[in-house]
């Protein structure tokens, strides 16, 4: 296969420590403390950077149970972790997950703004609304926000944060020692936002980075989640069991963005992948089959239950039809839960079959390096993805991708051979957003603002 345009694949690496599947931590080459070992993260971030990946990605959730995946049970806080990676790497982007449901915009603006400056413009924020209802009790609430409220709040949250990031115009600090002028006060701006969910005065005591503002990622597959992604996201983190599913999501998200007046090329779609790579297709398929046979059904059922706020599906007969879920809450990972219900019904799946299909992260990328490269290119050229986020746990698996698949993509002109930019926006081909107050000075206010920023700006007093 050959690439006929200048469009290139984007690559990220999810640093998962001891892993999100039950058995990975037992692998002899995975340190049993990897999820809290800063040296493990530094080493793998540097390996990803040497392979010219666009970014590393840290997932997070503010609630666990004893049955949570090993990596979830004991892991470092993402912003603290990425600050260490910022001074241990030079070019690679640094993306962290943080919920809008249980934080305040001012804190988030300050934290990600600081990471962006520390890293020289390499920060990205993966916006989530928190799926698990148990998180509420960790933040002084008796009940989780309703799904619709979570997403409405998230849109306003991001708009307020982005407003705070514009507190200073880019030339606000002359720092002229001869005249004694440190700040041009006309270029400091209070936000003075008063809205349904937040009242935030500002200004934020932090200037902008070389990329203007951190990149906004978003993860969510429900209708509300897709609407939010189309509204706020520079990139989305998604899943796709098949290329048909991925193409449908890709087309739907971009269409929603266009309906909001956005350029669809300014939203990068990056599904997560967990490829199985071996010297031959047959050897890779044998590894995949071995993993299927070794599946722990009890633990797979726990992962299915997580989409339904950790409902215990282990109480039902394995070979009976997938249970009636009409009495279960969908105020959790709603899009994923609805997808499980729909496919189980359409395909007449038993509970065992649902566990086998949804209890582990499915990967369609299995084969020799050449075959996996072909599969990635096929998804890319068919507009099922703009890039991919690779799960990183077992060293040999990560090495096989970096050392065998990436060179094939580079030889085909599908992936960079070296960095040409220094910021995450630069890596992803995204424009630098002009400060809104500078736009006003130039008489172009609102022309490059996303819809959510325009809406928040309109609410200012």
C-alpha positions as CSV (number, residue, x, y, z in Angstrom):
1,X,0.0,0.0,0.0
2,X,1.1,3.6,-0.6
3,X,-0.1,6.9,0.8
4,X,-1.4,9.3,-1.8
5,X,-1.7,12.5,0.3
6,X,0.3,14.5,2.8
7,X,-1.9,13.4,5.7
8,X,0.0,11.4,8.3
9,X,-0.8,9.1,11.1
10,X,-0.7,10.4,14.7
11,X,0.6,8.1,17.4
12,X,0.1,8.2,21.1
13,X,1.1,5.8,23.9
14,X,-1.1,5.0,26.9
15,X,1.3,4.3,29.7
16,X,-0.6,1.6,31.7
17,X,2.0,0.4,34.2
18,X,0.9,-3.0,35.5
19,X,-2.0,-3.1,33.0
20,X,-5.7,-2.9,32.7
21,X,-6.2,-6.7,32.2
22,X,-6.0,-9.1,35.2
23,X,-2.9,-11.0,34.3
24,X,-0.4,-8.5,32.6
25,X,1.2,-7.6,36.0
26,X,2.4,-11.2,36.3
27,X,4.5,-11.0,33.1
28,X,8.2,-11.4,34.1
29,X,9.2,-8.3,32.3
30,X,6.6,-6.0,33.8
31,X,7.7,-4.5,37.2
32,X,5.1,-5.3,39.8
33,X,5.2,-1.6,40.9
34,X,5.2,-0.1,37.4
35,X,2.0,2.0,38.0
36,X,3.7,3.9,40.8
37,X,7.3,3.7,39.6
38,X,8.3,7.1,38.1
39,X,11.3,5.5,36.4
40,X,9.1,3.1,34.5
41,X,7.1,6.0,33.1
42,X,10.2,8.1,32.3
43,X,11.8,5.1,30.5
44,X,8.7,4.4,28.4
45,X,8.1,8.1,27.6
46,X,11.6,8.4,26.4
47,X,11.2,5.2,24.2
48,X,8.0,6.7,22.7
49,X,9.8,10.0,22.1
50,X,12.8,8.2,20.4
51,X,10.2,6.6,18.1
52,X,8.7,10.1,17.4
53,X,5.3,9.4,18.9
54,X,3.1,12.5,19.1
55,X,2.2,12.1,22.8
56,X,2.0,9.9,25.9
57,X,-1.4,9.5,27.5
58,X,-2.4,8.9,31.1
59,X,-5.9,7.6,31.9
60,X,-7.5,8.2,35.3
61,X,-10.6,7.6,37.3
62,X,-11.5,8.8,40.9
63,X,-13.2,5.6,42.1
64,X,-12.1,2.0,42.5
65,X,-13.4,-1.2,44.0
66,X,-11.4,-4.3,45.1
67,X,-12.2,-5.8,41.7
68,X,-10.8,-2.9,39.7
69,X,-8.0,-3.6,37.2
70,X,-4.5,-3.8,38.7
71,X,-3.4,-0.5,37.2
72,X,-6.4,1.3,38.5
73,X,-5.8,0.0,42.1
74,X,-2.5,1.8,42.7
75,X,-1.3,4.5,40.3
76,X,0.2,8.0,40.3
77,X,-1.9,11.2,39.9
78,X,-1.7,12.2,36.3
79,X,-0.7,15.9,36.5
80,X,2.0,15.2,39.1
81,X,3.3,12.3,36.9
82,X,3.4,14.4,33.7
83,X,5.3,17.2,35.4
84,X,8.1,14.7,36.1
85,X,7.9,13.5,32.4
86,X,8.0,17.1,31.2
87,X,11.5,17.6,32.6
88,X,12.6,14.1,31.5
89,X,11.7,14.5,27.8
90,X,12.1,17.1,25.1
91,X,9.5,16.9,22.4
92,X,6.8,14.4,23.1
93,X,3.3,15.6,24.0
94,X,1.9,15.0,27.5
95,X,-1.8,14.2,27.9
96,X,-3.7,13.6,31.1
97,X,-7.2,12.6,32.0
98,X,-9.1,14.8,34.4
99,X,-12.8,14.9,35.2
100,X,-15.0,17.9,35.0
101,X,-17.5,16.5,37.4
102,X,-15.4,16.7,40.6
103,X,-13.0,19.6,40.1
104,X,-13.3,23.4,39.7
105,X,-12.3,25.2,36.5
106,X,-9.8,27.6,38.2
107,X,-7.8,24.7,39.6
108,X,-7.8,22.8,36.3
109,X,-6.8,25.9,34.4
110,X,-3.9,26.5,36.7
111,X,-2.7,22.9,36.8
112,X,-2.8,22.3,33.0
113,X,-1.5,25.8,32.3
114,X,1.5,25.1,34.6
115,X,2.2,21.8,32.9
116,X,2.0,23.5,29.5
117,X,4.6,26.1,30.6
118,X,6.8,23.5,32.3
119,X,6.9,21.4,29.1
120,X,7.2,24.3,26.7
121,X,3.8,23.8,25.1
122,X,3.3,20.0,25.2
123,X,0.3,19.6,27.5
124,X,-3.1,18.1,26.6
125,X,-6.2,17.6,28.7
126,X,-8.4,14.5,28.2
127,X,-11.8,15.8,29.3
128,X,-14.1,13.2,30.9
129,X,-17.2,13.5,33.0
130,X,-16.6,10.4,35.2
131,X,-18.7,7.3,34.6
132,X,-18.7,5.6,38.0
133,X,-21.3,6.7,40.4
134,X,-19.2,5.8,43.4
135,X,-16.9,8.7,42.7
136,X,-19.6,11.1,44.1
137,X,-18.9,9.8,47.6
138,X,-15.2,10.7,47.3
139,X,-16.2,14.3,46.7
140,X,-18.8,15.0,49.3
141,X,-21.9,14.1,47.2
142,X,-24.5,11.4,48.0
143,X,-25.3,10.9,44.3
144,X,-23.5,11.2,41.0
145,X,-24.5,13.9,38.6
146,X,-27.1,12.8,36.1
147,X,-25.6,11.9,32.7
148,X,-27.1,14.9,30.9
149,X,-26.1,17.3,33.6
150,X,-22.5,15.9,33.6
151,X,-22.2,16.7,29.9
152,X,-23.8,20.1,30.1
153,X,-21.5,21.0,33.0
154,X,-18.5,19.7,31.1
155,X,-19.1,22.0,28.1
156,X,-19.3,25.0,30.3
157,X,-16.3,23.8,32.4
158,X,-14.0,23.7,29.4
159,X,-15.2,27.1,28.1
160,X,-14.4,28.7,31.5
161,X,-11.0,27.0,31.6
162,X,-10.1,28.2,28.1
163,X,-11.3,31.7,29.1
164,X,-8.9,31.6,32.1
165,X,-6.1,30.5,29.9
166,X,-6.5,33.7,28.0
167,X,-6.1,35.9,31.1
168,X,-3.0,37.4,29.7
169,X,-2.4,38.5,26.1
170,X,0.9,37.1,24.7
171,X,2.8,40.4,25.1
172,X,1.4,41.3,28.5
173,X,4.7,41.2,30.2
174,X,7.3,43.8,28.9
175,X,9.6,43.0,31.9
176,X,11.5,46.2,31.2
177,X,14.0,46.7,33.9
178,X,15.0,50.2,32.7
179,X,11.4,51.6,32.8
180,X,10.3,49.4,35.7
181,X,7.3,48.1,33.8
182,X,6.8,44.4,34.5
183,X,3.1,44.1,33.4
184,X,1.1,46.0,30.8
185,X,-2.1,46.2,32.8
186,X,-4.3,46.7,29.7
187,X,-3.4,43.2,28.7
188,X,-4.5,41.4,31.8
189,X,-8.1,40.3,31.7
190,X,-10.5,39.1,34.4
191,X,-13.0,36.5,33.1
192,X,-16.0,37.5,35.3
193,X,-18.0,34.5,34.3
194,X,-21.4,33.9,35.9
195,X,-23.4,30.9,34.6
196,X,-25.6,28.0,35.5
197,X,-22.7,25.9,36.9
198,X,-19.8,28.2,37.7
199,X,-19.0,31.7,38.9
200,X,-15.4,32.4,38.2
201,X,-13.9,35.9,38.3
202,X,-10.3,35.4,37.3
203,X,-7.8,36.4,36.1
204,X,-5.6,33.4,36.2
205,X,-2.1,34.2,37.4
206,X,-0.4,32.5,34.5
207,X,0.6,33.4,31.0
208,X,0.1,31.3,27.9
209,X,2.6,28.7,26.6
210,X,4.2,28.5,23.1
211,X,1.2,26.6,21.9
212,X,-1.3,29.1,23.2
213,X,-3.5,26.7,25.1
214,X,-3.2,23.0,26.0
215,X,-4.8,20.6,23.5
216,X,-8.3,19.4,24.4
217,X,-8.8,15.6,24.1
218,X,-12.2,14.1,24.9
219,X,-13.4,10.6,25.5
220,X,-17.1,9.6,25.4
221,X,-19.2,7.5,23.0
222,X,-22.8,8.3,24.0
223,X,-24.8,10.8,22.0
224,X,-24.1,13.4,24.6
225,X,-20.4,12.4,24.6
226,X,-20.2,12.8,20.8
227,X,-21.9,16.2,21.0
228,X,-19.4,17.3,23.6
229,X,-16.5,16.1,21.5
230,X,-17.8,17.9,18.4
231,X,-18.1,21.0,20.5
232,X,-14.8,21.2,22.4
233,X,-12.3,18.6,21.2
234,X,-9.1,19.0,19.3
235,X,-8.8,15.2,19.4
236,X,-10.9,12.3,20.7
237,X,-9.9,9.1,22.4
238,X,-12.2,6.4,21.2
239,X,-12.6,2.6,20.6
240,X,-13.5,0.7,17.5
241,X,-14.1,-3.0,17.6
242,X,-14.3,-3.2,13.8
243,X,-13.4,-0.8,11.0
244,X,-17.1,-0.4,10.2
245,X,-17.8,0.8,13.8
246,X,-14.8,3.1,13.6
247,X,-15.8,4.6,10.3
248,X,-19.3,5.3,11.5
249,X,-18.0,7.0,14.6
250,X,-15.5,9.0,12.6
251,X,-18.1,10.2,10.1
252,X,-20.7,11.0,12.8
253,X,-18.3,13.0,14.9
254,X,-17.0,15.1,12.0
255,X,-20.6,15.7,10.8
256,X,-21.5,17.0,14.3
257,X,-18.5,19.3,14.2
258,X,-19.5,20.7,10.8
259,X,-23.0,21.3,12.0
260,X,-21.5,23.5,14.8
261,X,-19.5,25.5,12.3
262,X,-16.2,23.8,12.9
263,X,-13.5,22.5,10.5
264,X,-13.7,18.7,10.7
265,X,-10.0,18.5,10.1
266,X,-9.4,20.3,13.4
267,X,-10.7,17.2,15.3
268,X,-8.3,14.3,15.3
269,X,-9.9,10.8,15.9
270,X,-7.5,8.4,17.7
271,X,-8.9,5.0,18.7
272,X,-7.0,2.9,21.3
273,X,-5.3,-0.2,20.0
274,X,-3.5,-3.3,21.6
275,X,-1.8,-5.0,18.6
276,X,-0.4,-8.5,18.7
277,X,2.7,-8.6,16.6
278,X,4.9,-11.7,15.8
279,X,7.3,-12.7,13.1
280,X,4.5,-14.3,11.1
281,X,0.7,-13.9,10.9
282,X,0.3,-17.5,12.0
283,X,2.4,-16.9,15.1
284,X,0.5,-13.8,16.0
285,X,-2.9,-15.5,15.6
286,X,-1.7,-18.3,17.8
287,X,-0.9,-15.8,20.6
288,X,-4.3,-14.2,20.2
289,X,-6.0,-17.6,20.4
290,X,-3.9,-18.5,23.5
291,X,-5.1,-15.3,25.2
292,X,-8.8,-16.1,24.3
293,X,-8.5,-19.6,25.8
294,X,-6.8,-18.2,28.9
295,X,-9.5,-15.6,29.6
296,X,-10.6,-15.5,33.3
297,X,-14.4,-15.3,32.9
298,X,-15.0,-14.0,36.4
299,X,-12.7,-11.1,35.9
300,X,-14.1,-10.5,32.4
301,X,-17.6,-10.3,33.9
302,X,-16.3,-7.6,36.3
303,X,-15.1,-5.5,33.4
304,X,-18.5,-5.9,31.7
305,X,-20.2,-4.8,34.9
306,X,-18.0,-1.7,35.1
307,X,-20.0,-0.2,32.3
308,X,-23.1,-0.7,34.5
309,X,-21.5,0.9,37.6
310,X,-19.9,-2.4,38.6
311,X,-23.1,-4.4,38.5
312,X,-22.2,-8.0,39.4
313,X,-23.0,-10.2,36.4
314,X,-21.3,-13.2,38.0
315,X,-24.6,-14.0,39.7
316,X,-26.2,-15.0,36.3
317,X,-26.0,-18.3,34.4
318,X,-23.1,-18.1,31.9
319,X,-24.8,-19.8,29.0
320,X,-28.2,-18.1,29.4
321,X,-29.1,-15.1,27.2
322,X,-27.5,-11.8,28.4
323,X,-29.6,-10.7,31.4
324,X,-32.3,-8.1,31.2
325,X,-30.6,-4.8,32.1
326,X,-33.8,-2.7,32.1
327,X,-33.5,-2.3,35.9
328,X,-29.8,-1.3,35.9
329,X,-28.5,2.3,35.9
330,X,-27.1,3.6,32.7
331,X,-25.9,6.7,34.5
332,X,-22.4,5.4,34.2
333,X,-20.4,4.6,31.0
334,X,-23.7,5.1,29.1
335,X,-22.4,4.8,25.5
336,X,-20.5,1.6,26.3
337,X,-23.3,0.1,28.3
338,X,-25.9,0.8,25.5
339,X,-23.5,-0.7,22.9
340,X,-23.2,-3.9,25.0
341,X,-27.0,-4.1,25.3
342,X,-27.6,-3.5,21.6
343,X,-25.1,-6.0,20.3
344,X,-26.1,-8.7,22.8
345,X,-29.7,-8.3,21.7
346,X,-28.9,-8.1,17.9
347,X,-26.5,-11.1,18.0
348,X,-28.5,-13.1,20.6
349,X,-25.4,-13.4,22.8
350,X,-25.1,-15.4,26.0
351,X,-23.5,-13.9,29.1
352,X,-20.4,-16.0,28.4
353,X,-20.2,-14.6,24.9
354,X,-20.7,-11.0,26.1
355,X,-17.8,-11.6,28.6
356,X,-15.6,-12.9,25.9
357,X,-16.4,-10.0,23.6
358,X,-16.6,-7.1,26.0
359,X,-14.7,-8.2,29.1
360,X,-11.3,-7.6,27.4
361,X,-10.1,-4.9,25.1
362,X,-10.6,-6.4,21.6
363,X,-7.8,-6.0,19.1
364,X,-8.2,-6.4,15.3
365,X,-4.6,-5.6,14.8
366,X,-2.9,-9.1,14.8
367,X,-0.1,-10.3,12.5
368,X,3.4,-9.8,11.3
369,X,4.8,-6.2,11.4
370,X,3.8,-5.8,7.7
371,X,0.3,-7.0,8.3
372,X,-0.3,-4.8,11.3
373,X,1.1,-1.8,9.3
374,X,-1.3,-2.7,6.5
375,X,-4.2,-2.8,8.9
376,X,-3.3,0.6,10.4
377,X,-2.9,2.1,7.0
378,X,-6.3,0.7,5.9
379,X,-8.1,2.2,8.9
380,X,-6.3,5.5,8.3
381,X,-6.9,5.8,4.5
382,X,-10.5,4.6,4.9
383,X,-11.2,7.5,7.4
384,X,-11.8,5.2,10.4
385,X,-9.0,7.0,12.3
386,X,-6.6,9.9,12.1
387,X,-4.2,8.1,14.4
388,X,-3.9,5.5,17.1
389,X,-3.2,5.3,20.8
390,X,-1.1,2.2,21.7
391,X,-1.4,0.5,25.0
392,X,2.0,0.1,26.7
393,X,2.7,-2.5,29.4
394,X,4.8,-5.4,28.2
395,X,8.3,-4.3,27.0
396,X,8.6,-6.7,24.1
397,X,5.2,-5.7,22.7
398,X,6.0,-2.0,22.8
399,X,9.4,-2.7,21.2
400,X,7.9,-4.7,18.4
401,X,5.6,-1.8,17.5
402,X,8.4,0.8,17.7
403,X,11.1,-1.1,16.0
404,X,9.2,-3.1,13.4
405,X,5.9,-1.4,12.6
406,X,6.8,2.2,12.9
407,X,9.7,1.9,10.3
408,X,7.3,0.4,7.8
409,X,4.9,3.4,8.3
410,X,7.8,5.8,7.9
411,X,9.0,4.1,4.7
412,X,5.4,4.5,3.3
413,X,5.4,8.2,4.2
414,X,2.6,7.6,6.7
415,X,4.5,8.7,9.8
416,X,7.3,11.2,10.5
417,X,10.9,10.2,10.7
418,X,11.7,13.1,13.0
419,X,10.0,15.9,14.9
420,X,9.5,19.1,12.9
421,X,7.7,20.9,15.7
422,X,8.3,21.4,19.4
423,X,4.7,21.7,20.7
424,X,1.8,19.1,20.9
425,X,-0.3,21.3,18.7
426,X,2.6,21.4,16.2
427,X,2.9,17.6,16.2
428,X,-0.9,17.2,15.6
429,X,-1.0,19.9,12.9
430,X,-3.4,22.1,14.9
431,X,-3.4,25.9,14.8
432,X,-2.5,28.0,17.8
433,X,-5.6,29.7,19.1
434,X,-5.2,33.5,19.2
435,X,-5.9,35.1,22.5
436,X,-9.5,36.3,22.5
437,X,-8.7,39.7,23.8
438,X,-6.0,40.2,21.1
439,X,-8.7,39.2,18.6
440,X,-10.9,41.9,19.9
441,X,-8.1,44.4,19.5
442,X,-7.7,43.3,15.9
443,X,-11.4,43.3,15.2
444,X,-11.6,39.6,14.5
445,X,-13.2,38.4,17.8
446,X,-14.9,35.0,17.6
447,X,-13.6,34.0,14.1
448,X,-11.3,31.2,15.4
449,X,-13.1,30.4,18.7
450,X,-14.8,27.1,19.1
451,X,-18.6,27.2,19.7
452,X,-18.2,26.5,23.5
453,X,-15.8,29.4,23.9
454,X,-18.0,31.8,22.0
455,X,-20.9,30.8,24.2
456,X,-19.0,31.3,27.4
457,X,-17.6,34.6,26.1
458,X,-21.2,35.8,25.4
459,X,-22.1,35.1,29.1
460,X,-19.4,37.4,30.5
461,X,-20.5,40.3,32.6
